[in-house]
Amino acid sequence: MTSRYSNLLEKAVKYHSAGDISRAHGLYSEILILEPKNLIALVNQGSIFIDLMLFKHAIRNLKMALFISPNDIDALNNYGNALEKLGNTKKAFDCFNQALRLDNKNQTVAKNLIVMLLRQSDYNLASEKLDRQISLNPKNIIFKLIKALSLPIIAESNNILNEAWNRQKIAIDDLKKIEIQLSNPLTDIGITNFFSAYQNRNDKNHQIQLAKIYRRLYPNLTYSAPHLNKNRVSKKIRIGFVSMYFGNHTITKLNRALIKGLNKNKFDVFMFCPGVNQKNKKYLIDEFSSHIKDIYFPTPTLNETKIIIANKTLDILYYTDIGMEPLTYFLAFSKLAFNQCVTFGHPITSGISTIDYFISSELCEPKNAQEHYSEKLVKLPYLSIDYRPTLTEVKKIRFNFNLETDKNIYFCPQSLFKFHPDFDKIMAEILRKDKKGNIILISGQHSKWKDKLVKRFNTQIPDVTSRIHFLPRLSQEEYFAALSRSDVILDTIYFGGGNTSYEAFAMGKIVVTLPGKFLRGRVTLGLYKKMSIIEPIANTTSQFIKLACYYGKNKNARQRLEEMIKERNSILFNSNEALDAHEKFFQKIC
């Protein structure tokens, strides 16, 4: 390599290490034009493509790197990461293991393998590997951080859940004693405490403690936008909405009406959409650009996203969700607006001190709700979300469950990680009381999730598992057709439906629900309260079973209630009440 190439590569690596991936990406591209087989540039640019969520581009680079050097550890590691993101977990597993055979002390590869195992709900194997790495590398804090975030996605039993929760608590307590400074939580950790929400526990304390630990270990997370040292100057309220999930996602559906509907004479509205692909970018521009002040698409890095938002001198920064992915979770540690709030895209407290308000609804929250939040809880008098699903697709497709026409269909279209072990017995009793009953579920993101759930059913409720069926993951049209064909919709306990309940009610379908202790298990309740309907709301598990069977087996009763839902569901949609309530709150805090 000439000295010019060496200088370019040295600069690129320097920018890359500093987190300036835009400049690093440009320099790596320049190097690869001049020297297409430069191994370091191929591998490092492959890593940047992964950061930018351009996984197919990463695969192309890393395949070339491995053709040049089949045993390059960094290439194998990055290739494994890209394969996992594309869903090829078996091949990713092979890549990580090959890298570890070449260097069994490589902690980065070991970390990525462990995180992948956790995502697949291979909790026991991941825990074994974590404990081994902590034993071998007691000074490596990253493994201890991951241990504090490790929970089973599909647990075999309540005992496993209890053990995992206690293990997490011990890991968090252990981290409180550590004094060290780290720099990049996105690359160091790469996951959040997402699955704690599915344990049916008040996780406020865990969330607060984790946030304090991160703020201490990563001091560069603490940042305050320069305009916060001055008085407000804009007459209009400047409000920004931020999420990694803007695009073809439930988060956009649930917030579309609010973002587009804010009064332009009173509000300047901005959207920040880090990491959005080209297809979603076009959709967002077409959908929102004529309704708001501006829309931005930063690269999914903390520094760039933070600076772009800070430069907009916001009065309010509105997180549609915090905790589903790491970028916006760690972004929330910065103070980028005079007021920062979050709503229930992910319906648990963030635990982060720089988030001021949690926006919810008095229709959904229990009396003691403030005890569940580190933020100040704002209970608006209406549901915070206001949209009508597009249901025209139902007419285009007929759905066949491959069951006899006289069977009663109980559809539970929730993500598989919502299926708490306690729900197994409820499903079993429904099927025991309704001999014509069949329960339909939808397969999960990873095939192992379904495998683990089926294994649990075969162990816990073997007499009815033949009547629990899994559909493959469905298109929107197929999903609505399946919903239309179903007799009763079952709401999972502890963490129930949100978007799925809106969609069911838009079609006039009955959702049998048992409200939980926390917001995440009470959204369906709130929708029923809004419609002044109480019939399908259970107070106990036995009543849930009784109601499900009653509406599943009794066609006349089912049709009467479905007609009532159809007559009243318009109150959930196309109303300005929720928008007005938001505007008043925003004006109050500014």
C-alpha positions as CSV (number, residue, x, y, z in Angstrom):
1,M,0.0,0.0,0.0
2,T,1.3,3.5,-0.9
3,S,1.8,6.1,1.7
4,R,-1.2,8.0,0.3
5,Y,-3.4,4.9,0.9
6,S,-1.9,4.5,4.3
7,N,-2.7,8.1,5.2
8,L,-6.3,7.7,3.9
9,L,-6.7,4.5,5.9
10,E,-5.2,6.0,9.0
11,K,-7.7,8.9,8.8
12,A,-10.6,6.6,8.1
13,V,-9.9,4.4,11.1
14,K,-9.4,7.5,13.3
15,Y,-12.8,8.9,12.3
16,H,-14.4,5.5,12.7
17,S,-13.0,5.1,16.2
18,A,-14.3,8.5,17.1
19,G,-17.8,7.6,15.9
20,D,-17.8,9.9,12.9
21,I,-19.1,7.1,10.5
22,S,-20.1,9.5,7.7
23,R,-16.5,10.7,7.2
24,A,-15.1,7.2,7.8
25,H,-17.5,5.7,5.3
26,G,-16.5,8.3,2.6
27,L,-12.8,7.6,3.1
28,Y,-13.2,3.8,3.1
29,S,-15.2,4.2,-0.2
30,E,-12.4,6.2,-1.7
31,I,-9.8,3.6,-0.6
32,L,-11.9,0.8,-2.1
33,I,-12.2,2.6,-5.5
34,L,-8.4,2.8,-5.6
35,E,-7.7,-0.6,-4.1
36,P,-10.9,-2.9,-4.2
37,K,-9.2,-5.7,-2.2
38,N,-8.1,-3.6,0.7
39,L,-9.0,-6.0,3.6
40,I,-9.1,-3.4,6.4
41,A,-11.3,-1.0,4.4
42,L,-13.7,-3.9,3.3
43,V,-14.1,-5.1,6.9
44,N,-14.5,-1.7,8.5
45,Q,-16.9,-0.4,5.9
46,G,-18.8,-3.6,6.3
47,S,-19.1,-2.7,10.0
48,I,-20.4,0.8,9.1
49,F,-23.0,-0.7,6.7
50,I,-24.2,-2.7,9.7
51,D,-24.4,0.5,11.8
52,L,-26.4,2.1,8.9
53,M,-28.7,-1.0,8.7
54,L,-27.5,-1.7,5.1
55,F,-27.1,-5.3,5.8
56,K,-26.9,-6.6,2.2
57,H,-24.2,-4.1,1.5
58,A,-22.3,-5.3,4.5
59,I,-22.7,-8.9,3.3
60,R,-21.2,-8.0,-0.1
61,N,-18.1,-6.3,1.6
62,L,-17.6,-9.1,4.1
63,K,-17.9,-11.9,1.6
64,M,-15.1,-10.3,-0.4
65,A,-13.0,-9.8,2.8
66,L,-13.4,-13.5,3.7
67,F,-12.5,-14.5,0.1
68,I,-9.3,-12.6,0.5
69,S,-8.7,-13.8,4.1
70,P,-11.0,-16.7,5.2
71,N,-9.7,-16.6,8.8
72,D,-9.9,-12.9,9.5
73,I,-11.5,-12.6,12.9
74,D,-13.0,-9.2,12.4
75,A,-14.5,-10.2,9.0
76,L,-16.0,-13.3,10.5
77,N,-17.4,-11.3,13.4
78,N,-18.9,-8.6,11.3
79,Y,-20.2,-11.2,8.8
80,G,-21.9,-13.0,11.7
81,N,-23.5,-9.8,12.8
82,A,-24.9,-9.0,9.3
83,L,-26.2,-12.5,8.8
84,E,-28.0,-12.4,12.2
85,K,-29.6,-9.1,11.2
86,L,-30.9,-10.7,8.0
87,G,-32.3,-13.6,10.0
88,N,-29.7,-16.2,9.0
89,T,-29.0,-17.2,12.6
90,K,-27.6,-20.6,11.9
91,K,-24.9,-19.3,9.5
92,A,-24.2,-16.4,11.9
93,F,-23.7,-19.0,14.7
94,D,-21.2,-20.8,12.6
95,C,-19.3,-17.6,11.8
96,F,-19.0,-16.6,15.5
97,N,-17.9,-20.2,16.4
98,Q,-15.3,-20.3,13.7
99,A,-13.9,-16.9,14.9
100,L,-13.8,-18.3,18.5
101,R,-12.0,-21.4,17.4
102,L,-9.4,-19.2,15.9
103,D,-9.2,-17.0,18.9
104,N,-11.1,-18.3,21.9
105,K,-10.2,-15.3,24.0
106,N,-11.9,-12.8,21.6
107,Q,-14.3,-11.0,23.9
108,T,-16.1,-9.0,21.1
109,V,-17.0,-12.2,19.2
110,A,-18.1,-13.9,22.5
111,K,-20.3,-10.9,23.3
112,N,-22.0,-10.9,19.9
113,L,-22.6,-14.7,20.1
114,I,-24.2,-14.3,23.6
115,V,-26.4,-11.4,22.5
116,M,-27.6,-13.5,19.5
117,L,-28.4,-16.4,21.7
118,L,-30.4,-14.1,24.0
119,R,-32.4,-12.8,21.1
120,Q,-33.3,-16.3,20.1
121,S,-34.4,-17.0,23.7
122,D,-31.6,-19.5,24.1
123,Y,-31.4,-18.1,27.6
124,N,-29.7,-21.1,29.4
125,L,-26.9,-21.4,26.9
126,A,-26.4,-17.6,26.8
127,S,-26.3,-17.5,30.6
128,E,-23.7,-20.3,30.7
129,K,-21.5,-18.4,28.2
130,L,-21.9,-15.2,30.1
131,D,-20.9,-16.7,33.4
132,R,-17.9,-18.3,31.7
133,Q,-16.8,-15.0,30.2
134,I,-17.2,-13.1,33.4
135,S,-15.1,-15.7,35.2
136,L,-12.4,-15.5,32.5
137,N,-12.5,-11.7,32.2
138,P,-13.6,-10.3,35.5
139,K,-12.5,-6.8,34.5
140,N,-14.6,-6.7,31.4
141,I,-17.7,-4.7,32.4
142,I,-19.6,-5.3,29.1
143,F,-20.4,-8.9,30.0
144,K,-21.7,-7.8,33.4
145,L,-23.9,-5.2,31.7
146,I,-25.3,-7.8,29.4
147,K,-26.0,-10.1,32.3
148,A,-28.0,-7.3,33.9
149,L,-30.2,-7.2,30.7
150,S,-30.5,-10.9,30.3
151,L,-34.1,-12.4,30.6
152,P,-35.7,-15.3,28.9
153,I,-37.9,-14.3,26.0
154,I,-39.9,-17.6,26.1
155,A,-39.7,-19.0,29.7
156,E,-40.3,-22.7,30.4
157,S,-42.1,-21.9,33.6
158,N,-42.7,-19.3,36.4
159,N,-39.8,-20.7,38.3
160,I,-37.5,-19.8,35.4
161,L,-38.9,-16.3,35.3
162,N,-38.4,-15.8,39.0
163,E,-34.8,-17.1,38.9
164,A,-34.0,-14.9,35.9
165,W,-35.5,-11.8,37.7
166,N,-33.4,-12.5,40.8
167,R,-30.3,-13.1,38.7
168,Q,-30.9,-9.8,37.0
169,K,-31.3,-8.0,40.3
170,I,-28.0,-9.4,41.6
171,A,-26.3,-8.4,38.3
172,I,-27.6,-4.8,38.7
173,D,-26.5,-4.6,42.3
174,D,-23.0,-5.8,41.3
175,L,-22.8,-3.1,38.7
176,K,-23.4,-0.4,41.3
177,K,-20.0,-1.1,42.9
178,I,-18.1,-0.6,39.6
179,E,-16.2,2.6,39.0
180,I,-15.0,2.8,35.4
181,Q,-15.6,5.1,32.4
182,L,-16.6,3.7,29.0
183,S,-17.5,5.5,25.7
184,N,-19.9,3.9,23.3
185,P,-22.9,2.0,24.8
186,L,-24.4,1.3,21.3
187,T,-21.4,-0.8,20.2
188,D,-20.6,-2.1,23.7
189,I,-24.0,-3.4,24.5
190,G,-26.4,-3.2,21.6
191,I,-29.5,-4.3,23.5
192,T,-32.0,-2.8,26.0
193,N,-33.9,-4.1,29.0
194,F,-36.9,-4.6,26.7
195,F,-38.1,-8.0,27.9
196,S,-38.4,-6.9,31.6
197,A,-41.9,-5.5,30.6
198,Y,-43.2,-9.0,30.0
199,Q,-42.5,-10.4,33.5
200,N,-45.7,-9.0,35.2
201,R,-43.6,-7.0,37.7
202,N,-43.2,-3.4,38.6
203,D,-39.8,-2.9,37.0
204,K,-39.5,0.8,37.9
205,N,-36.6,0.2,40.3
206,H,-34.6,-1.9,37.8
207,Q,-35.1,0.7,35.1
208,I,-34.0,3.6,37.4
209,Q,-30.9,1.6,38.7
210,L,-29.9,0.7,35.1
211,A,-30.2,4.3,34.0
212,K,-28.0,5.5,36.9
213,I,-25.4,2.8,36.1
214,Y,-25.2,3.8,32.4
215,R,-25.0,7.5,33.3
216,R,-22.0,6.8,35.6
217,L,-20.2,4.3,33.3
218,Y,-20.8,6.4,30.2
219,P,-20.4,10.1,31.2
220,N,-20.6,11.2,27.6
221,L,-24.3,10.3,27.6
222,T,-24.9,13.4,29.7
223,Y,-25.4,16.3,27.3
224,S,-27.4,19.5,27.3
225,A,-28.4,21.4,24.2
226,P,-26.9,24.9,24.1
227,H,-30.3,26.7,23.7
228,L,-31.4,25.4,27.1
229,N,-29.2,28.0,28.8
230,K,-31.2,30.8,27.2
231,N,-34.8,31.9,27.4
232,R,-37.4,30.7,24.8
233,V,-37.6,33.0,21.8
234,S,-40.1,31.4,19.5
235,K,-43.7,32.3,19.7
236,K,-44.7,29.0,18.4
237,I,-44.0,25.8,20.4
238,R,-41.2,23.9,18.7
239,I,-41.9,20.2,19.1
240,G,-39.9,17.2,17.7
241,F,-41.0,13.6,17.4
242,V,-38.3,10.9,17.4
243,S,-38.3,7.2,16.8
244,M,-36.3,4.5,15.0
245,Y,-39.6,3.0,14.0
246,F,-41.1,5.7,11.8
247,G,-42.1,4.1,8.6
248,N,-44.2,0.9,8.0
249,H,-44.6,0.2,11.7
250,T,-47.2,0.3,14.4
251,I,-45.4,3.3,16.0
252,T,-46.2,5.4,12.9
253,K,-49.8,4.2,12.8
254,L,-50.4,5.1,16.4
255,N,-48.8,8.6,16.2
256,R,-49.7,9.7,12.7
257,A,-52.8,11.7,13.6
258,L,-51.1,13.6,16.4
259,I,-48.0,14.5,14.4
260,K,-50.0,15.6,11.4
261,G,-52.8,17.3,13.3
262,L,-51.1,19.7,15.6
263,N,-52.2,23.3,14.9
264,K,-49.7,24.9,12.5
265,N,-50.5,28.4,13.9
266,K,-49.3,27.2,17.4
267,F,-46.7,24.5,16.7
268,D,-43.6,24.0,14.5
269,V,-43.4,20.3,14.2
270,F,-40.3,18.3,13.4
271,M,-39.7,14.6,12.9
272,F,-36.4,12.8,13.5
273,C,-36.2,9.3,11.9
274,P,-32.7,7.8,12.5
275,G,-31.8,4.7,10.5
276,V,-34.8,4.7,8.2
277,N,-34.3,2.8,4.9
278,Q,-35.0,4.4,1.5
279,K,-38.5,2.8,1.1
280,N,-39.7,4.2,4.5
281,K,-38.0,7.5,3.8
282,K,-40.1,8.0,0.7
283,Y,-43.2,7.0,2.6
284,L,-42.5,9.4,5.4
285,I,-41.8,12.3,3.1
286,D,-45.0,11.7,1.1
287,E,-47.1,11.2,4.3
288,F,-45.8,14.0,6.6
289,S,-43.7,16.7,4.8
290,S,-46.7,18.8,3.8
291,H,-48.1,18.7,7.4
292,I,-45.0,19.6,9.4
293,K,-42.1,22.0,9.5
294,D,-39.3,19.6,8.6
295,I,-38.3,15.9,8.7
296,Y,-34.7,14.6,9.3
297,F,-33.1,11.3,8.6
298,P,-29.8,11.1,10.7
299,T,-27.6,8.1,10.5
300,P,-28.3,5.8,13.4
301,T,-25.5,7.1,15.6
302,L,-25.9,8.9,18.9
303,N,-23.7,11.8,18.1
304,E,-25.2,12.7,14.7
305,T,-28.8,12.3,16.0
306,K,-28.1,14.2,19.1
307,I,-26.5,17.2,17.3
308,I,-29.3,17.4,14.6
309,I,-32.0,17.5,17.3
310,A,-30.1,19.9,19.5
311,N,-29.7,22.3,16.6
312,K,-33.5,22.6,16.2
313,T,-33.8,24.4,19.6
314,L,-36.8,22.5,20.6
315,D,-39.3,23.3,23.4
316,I,-40.5,19.7,23.5
317,L,-38.9,16.4,22.4
318,Y,-41.5,13.7,22.2
319,Y,-40.3,10.1,22.2
320,T,-43.0,7.8,20.8
321,D,-41.1,4.9,22.4
322,I,-38.1,4.3,24.6
323,G,-36.6,0.9,25.4
324,M,-37.4,-1.1,22.2
325,E,-33.9,-0.4,20.7
326,P,-30.7,1.1,22.1
327,L,-30.3,4.3,20.1
328,T,-33.3,6.3,21.3
329,Y,-32.9,4.8,24.8
330,F,-29.4,6.2,25.1
331,L,-30.3,9.4,23.3
332,A,-32.8,10.0,26.1
333,F,-29.9,10.5,28.5
334,S,-29.3,13.9,26.8
335,K,-31.3,17.0,27.5
336,L,-32.2,18.2,24.0
337,A,-35.4,20.2,24.8
338,F,-36.9,22.2,27.6
339,N,-39.4,19.4,28.1
340,Q,-38.9,15.8,27.2
341,C,-41.7,13.2,27.3
342,V,-42.4,9.7,26.2
343,T,-45.6,7.9,25.5
344,F,-46.6,4.2,25.5
345,G,-45.0,2.9,22.3
346,H,-43.2,0.8,24.8
347,P,-45.5,1.0,27.8
348,I,-43.1,1.0,30.8
349,T,-41.1,3.7,32.5
350,S,-37.8,4.6,31.0
351,G,-36.2,5.2,34.4
352,I,-34.1,8.0,32.8
353,S,-33.9,11.2,34.8
354,T,-33.9,13.5,31.7
355,I,-37.3,12.3,30.6
356,D,-39.8,14.6,32.4
357,Y,-43.3,13.2,31.5
358,F,-44.9,9.9,30.6
359,I,-48.0,10.6,28.6
360,S,-50.8,8.1,29.2
361,S,-54.6,8.0,29.6
362,E,-56.8,7.9,32.6
363,L,-58.9,5.4,30.8
364,C,-56.1,2.8,31.1
365,E,-54.1,3.6,34.2
366,P,-54.9,2.1,37.6
367,K,-55.3,4.4,40.7
368,N,-51.8,3.8,41.9
369,A,-50.2,4.3,38.5
370,Q,-47.6,7.0,39.5
371,E,-45.9,4.3,41.5
372,H,-44.9,2.6,38.2
373,Y,-43.1,5.6,36.7
374,S,-39.9,7.6,37.3
375,E,-41.4,10.3,35.0
376,K,-44.3,12.5,36.1
377,L,-47.4,10.6,34.8
378,V,-49.7,12.6,32.7
379,K,-53.1,11.0,32.4
380,L,-55.0,12.7,29.6
381,P,-58.8,12.4,29.7
382,Y,-58.8,10.6,26.3
383,L,-56.7,7.8,24.8
384,S,-53.4,9.2,23.6
385,I,-53.7,7.6,20.2
386,D,-56.3,8.3,17.6
387,Y,-56.4,6.5,14.2
388,R,-58.6,4.2,12.2
389,P,-56.8,1.2,10.6
390,T,-57.1,0.8,6.9
391,L,-59.3,-2.3,6.4
392,T,-60.1,-2.3,2.7
393,E,-57.6,-5.2,2.2
394,V,-60.0,-7.6,3.9
395,K,-62.2,-7.6,0.7
396,K,-59.3,-8.7,-1.4
397,I,-58.5,-12.1,0.3
398,R,-60.3,-14.9,1.9
399,F,-58.5,-16.7,4.7
400,N,-58.6,-20.5,5.3
401,F,-57.4,-21.8,8.7
402,N,-57.5,-25.4,7.2
403,L,-60.1,-26.3,9.9
404,E,-63.6,-27.7,9.5
405,T,-66.2,-24.9,9.1
406,D,-68.0,-25.9,12.3
407,K,-64.9,-25.1,14.5
408,N,-64.8,-22.1,16.8
409,I,-61.8,-19.9,16.2
410,Y,-60.1,-18.1,19.1
411,F,-57.4,-15.9,17.6
412,C,-54.6,-14.5,19.7
413,P,-52.5,-12.4,17.4
414,Q,-50.0,-11.2,19.9
415,S,-46.2,-11.5,19.8
416,L,-45.0,-14.8,21.2
417,F,-43.0,-13.1,24.0
418,K,-46.3,-11.8,25.5
419,F,-47.3,-15.4,26.3
420,H,-46.6,-15.6,30.0
421,P,-46.6,-19.2,31.4
422,D,-49.8,-18.3,33.4
423,F,-51.7,-17.9,30.1
424,D,-51.1,-21.5,29.1
425,K,-53.7,-22.8,31.6
426,I,-56.2,-20.2,30.5
427,M,-55.9,-21.4,26.9
428,A,-56.1,-25.0,28.0
429,E,-59.3,-24.4,29.9
430,I,-61.0,-22.7,27.0
431,L,-60.2,-25.7,24.8
432,R,-61.3,-28.1,27.4
433,K,-64.7,-26.3,27.8
434,D,-65.2,-25.9,24.1
435,K,-64.6,-29.2,22.3
436,K,-65.0,-27.4,18.9
437,G,-62.5,-24.7,19.9
438,N,-59.2,-24.0,18.2
439,I,-56.7,-21.4,19.2
440,I,-54.7,-19.7,16.5
441,L,-51.3,-17.9,17.1
442,I,-48.8,-16.3,14.8
443,S,-45.3,-17.5,14.6
444,G,-42.5,-15.3,16.0
445,Q,-39.6,-13.4,14.6
446,H,-37.3,-16.3,15.3
447,S,-38.3,-19.9,14.7
448,K,-36.8,-20.9,18.1
449,W,-39.5,-18.8,19.9
450,K,-42.2,-21.0,18.4
451,D,-40.2,-24.1,19.2
452,K,-39.8,-23.2,22.8
453,L,-43.5,-22.2,23.2
454,V,-44.6,-25.5,21.6
455,K,-42.3,-27.4,23.9
456,R,-43.8,-25.6,26.9
457,F,-47.3,-26.4,25.7
458,N,-46.5,-30.0,25.3
459,T,-45.1,-30.1,28.9
460,Q,-47.7,-28.0,30.6
461,I,-51.0,-28.6,28.7
462,P,-50.3,-31.7,26.5
463,D,-54.0,-32.7,26.2
464,V,-54.9,-29.7,24.1
465,T,-51.8,-28.8,22.1
466,S,-53.2,-30.4,19.0
467,R,-55.8,-27.6,18.9
468,I,-53.3,-24.8,19.2
469,H,-52.2,-23.8,15.7
470,F,-49.5,-21.4,14.5
471,L,-49.9,-19.4,11.3
472,P,-46.8,-18.2,9.5
473,R,-46.0,-14.5,9.8
474,L,-48.7,-12.7,7.8
475,S,-49.0,-9.8,5.4
476,Q,-51.3,-7.0,6.5
477,E,-53.9,-8.2,4.0
478,E,-53.7,-11.8,5.3
479,Y,-53.8,-10.6,8.9
480,F,-57.0,-8.7,8.5
481,A,-58.5,-11.6,6.6
482,A,-57.6,-13.9,9.5
483,L,-59.0,-11.4,12.0
484,S,-62.3,-11.3,10.0
485,R,-62.6,-15.1,9.9
486,S,-62.1,-15.4,13.7
487,D,-64.9,-15.8,16.2
488,V,-63.3,-14.4,19.3
489,I,-60.0,-12.5,19.9
490,L,-58.1,-13.4,23.0
491,D,-56.1,-10.7,24.8
492,T,-52.9,-12.0,26.4
493,I,-52.8,-11.4,30.2
494,Y,-50.3,-9.0,31.9
495,F,-49.2,-7.5,28.6
496,G,-52.1,-7.3,26.2
497,G,-52.9,-5.8,22.8
498,G,-52.7,-2.2,21.7
499,N,-52.7,-1.8,18.0
500,T,-54.2,-5.3,17.6
501,S,-57.2,-4.3,19.7
502,Y,-57.8,-1.1,17.7
503,E,-57.8,-3.3,14.5
504,A,-60.1,-5.8,16.0
505,F,-62.6,-3.2,17.2
506,A,-62.4,-1.4,13.8
507,M,-63.7,-4.7,12.4
508,G,-66.3,-5.1,15.1
509,K,-64.6,-8.1,16.7
510,I,-64.9,-9.1,20.3
511,V,-61.6,-9.0,22.3
512,V,-61.9,-10.9,25.7
513,T,-59.6,-9.2,28.1
514,L,-58.4,-9.5,31.7
515,P,-57.0,-6.1,32.7
516,G,-53.6,-6.3,34.5
517,K,-51.9,-4.2,37.2
518,F,-49.9,-2.1,34.7
519,L,-50.7,0.0,31.7
520,R,-49.3,-2.6,29.4
521,G,-52.2,-4.9,30.3
522,R,-55.0,-2.3,30.3
523,V,-55.1,-0.7,26.9
524,T,-58.0,-2.9,25.7
525,L,-59.8,-2.0,28.9
526,G,-59.4,1.7,28.0
527,L,-60.8,1.2,24.5
528,Y,-63.9,-0.7,25.9
529,K,-64.4,2.1,28.5
530,K,-64.3,4.6,25.7
531,M,-67.1,2.7,23.9
532,S,-69.0,2.2,27.2
533,I,-68.9,-1.6,26.8
534,I,-68.2,-3.9,29.7
535,E,-69.4,-7.3,28.7
536,P,-66.1,-8.9,27.5
537,I,-64.0,-7.5,30.4
538,A,-63.1,-10.2,32.9
539,N,-62.1,-9.7,36.6
540,T,-60.7,-13.2,37.1
541,T,-59.1,-15.9,35.0
542,S,-62.1,-18.1,35.5
543,Q,-64.3,-15.3,34.2
544,F,-62.0,-14.8,31.2
545,I,-62.4,-18.5,30.3
546,K,-66.2,-18.3,30.8
547,L,-66.5,-15.2,28.6
548,A,-64.3,-16.5,25.9
549,C,-66.3,-19.8,25.6
550,Y,-69.6,-18.0,25.9
551,Y,-68.9,-15.8,22.9
552,G,-67.0,-18.5,21.0
553,K,-69.9,-21.0,21.3
554,N,-72.9,-18.7,21.2
555,K,-73.3,-17.2,17.7
556,N,-76.3,-15.1,18.6
557,A,-74.7,-13.5,21.6
558,R,-71.5,-12.9,19.7
559,Q,-73.3,-11.2,16.8
560,R,-75.2,-8.9,19.2
561,L,-72.0,-7.8,20.8
562,E,-70.2,-7.4,17.5
563,E,-73.0,-5.1,16.3
564,M,-72.7,-3.1,19.5
565,I,-68.9,-2.7,18.8
566,K,-69.6,-1.6,15.2
567,E,-72.1,0.9,16.3
568,R,-69.8,2.5,18.9
569,N,-66.3,2.0,17.5
570,S,-66.3,5.4,15.7
571,I,-65.7,7.1,19.0
572,L,-62.2,5.5,18.9
573,F,-61.4,7.0,15.6
574,N,-61.4,10.3,13.7
575,S,-62.0,12.4,16.8
576,N,-60.1,15.5,17.8
577,E,-60.4,14.9,21.5
578,A,-57.0,13.3,21.9
579,L,-55.4,15.9,19.7
580,D,-56.9,18.8,21.7
581,A,-55.8,17.2,25.0
582,H,-52.3,16.9,23.7
583,E,-52.2,20.5,22.5
584,K,-53.4,21.8,25.9
585,F,-50.8,19.8,27.7
586,F,-48.0,21.0,25.4
587,Q,-49.1,24.6,25.9
588,K,-49.3,24.2,29.6
589,I,-45.7,22.9,30.0
590,C,-44.3,25.6,27.7
